[in-house]
Amino acid sequence: MSIRRPVYLCHQPGFLSAQLKEIVSRASPCILCPRHCRVNRSIGKIGFCATGLNPVIASYGPHHGEEEPLSGIHGSGTVFFSGCTMRCTFCQNYEISRGYQGTQVTEEELAEIFLKLQGLGCHNINLVTPTHQLPAIIGALIRAIDAGLCIPLVYNTGGYDDEKTLRLLDGIVDIYMPDLKFAEDETGQIIAETMNYPTFAYAAIREMHRQVGDLRLRHGIATRGLLVRHLILPGLAEESKEILRFIAEEVSKNTWVNIMDQYYPAGDIVQSCPSLYPSLTRRVTQNEVELVCKTATGYGLSRGFFTSQE
């Protein structure tokens, strides 16, 4: 059996350049994410994400703690981008997403990072929080392809994505790994400063699945498809149940779902916890975890990881 080539290597010349042109046009005025803040990033303006057109990298390297089909033996080639299109009060990467820690790099340097991760044997290039950095990412991808990049691209996002932006990634991204955080508009608005999070996230995940389908593996390593993460939030099990219903009934029962129980009060949640969500100052209970996992199996979801607290 031949090894499947990444989808970005399967096009006629000029395809990626054409997609890049469209993506760049959505960055100035910026409508890359659902906020549509429309700042002109081409002249150095910054919007909600607090980053310009040049990417800011917090860290990169082989990651052995991702889902097993991504990490495999040699690790997932993870690139952590600074800034975010959301402001989750409980963010466990607060210093990166809200503190904007990191180093600005050029497209050439980002391409070199991709190639270095491939050279280290990583199974994929895992772009963490990429949406607001897309122009530089696709520009760097084109450069890296010319220099021999040939491993799958993972789009690792918080789920707050614009469907039209995602359509421009059709034929570029092999593996989508979105979070699906909230099932209620109010929850997203109050604790993540998003408007209509479920509406945008559900549409985004449908589009992702349309492009890549259910997760496919070769020798235990993901080659293409959708993997959805859901972090159980204490006191919000009803939202978890609705999210799992959506995945099973409106996406696919074969969706690979990672139900995560490792929530802890991070970021500034302890100091600024909204009165409507006092439970967010504690960890999830074993009963909450069991309820959510039972709900998943009840909806016919069976692929993925159902983590348990240590």
PyMOL commands that set and color helices and strands:
alter all, ss='L'
color gray80, all
select helices_A, chain A and resi 7-9+15-27+41-43+68-71+94-97+107-119+131-146+163-167+185-192+197-212+237-251+269-272+278-281+286-298
alter helices_A, ss='H'
color red, helices_A
select strands_A, chain A and resi 56-63+76-81+103-104+125-128+153-157+175-178+216-218+221-231+256-260+303-306
alter strands_A, ss='S'
color yellow, strands_A
deselect
rebuild
show_as cartoon
